[in-house]
Amino acid sequence: MKYRAVIFDLYGTLVDELRYPYRQEVKYQRMMSEVATTLGVRIDEFKQAWFDPSRRKIEGELRPMSANLAYLCDEVDVEVSTEQLERAVAVRLEHIRRALRPRDGVLEALSGLRDAGVKTGLVSSCNSDTSDLWSSTPFAALLDASILSCEVGMRKPDPGIYRLACERLTVEPQECLFVGDGGSNELTGASNVGMDAVCIRAPDDTISGDREDWRGVRISSVAEVFDQLE
């Protein structure tokens, strides 16, 4: 095998991206509106506060999700009750739980990599709701190392988060293939630490959004990773 390990992104790779393609955006905006209404926050203010480029959510300073939402309400000067927070968290968690459904063929591919003696890892920039649900997903048992930004205090493309994945997998970056949809400049980040990187985009996912325009190898499904191993 050309690589000892394959490290995956999560959203847009093993599961659908939260906001692309359009059908995902519709579900996402519906969830955001429901959370804002539950908290008694104007939707425009809620979105502005939620998408604040602050690192605190992704890097785990605001955990659990109730603390995240309480901080947001404080930022927009809205008093919120414990009951409102609990209901809003439940809405958010249910959305993420559904979003964490594996794409077709993903679980089979992960099992196949393990059977072939290739280690598998995950590096994801995500909020605490993903972390809260992670142990209940089928990925937790199939991946040899799962690095979630909100748990380790780093996010892509910080070189440290890739190196931590390698450390936990006991491999060198040069022995790894990184697979992701290009969000957070993750492909360039992986390349910068010495990994080979592949961009994955589902056939119906043609929106670039804030994802990097990758000029290297591109695939359309996780099953195609096997073609890159030899």
Disulfide bonds with the S-S distance in Angstrom:
none
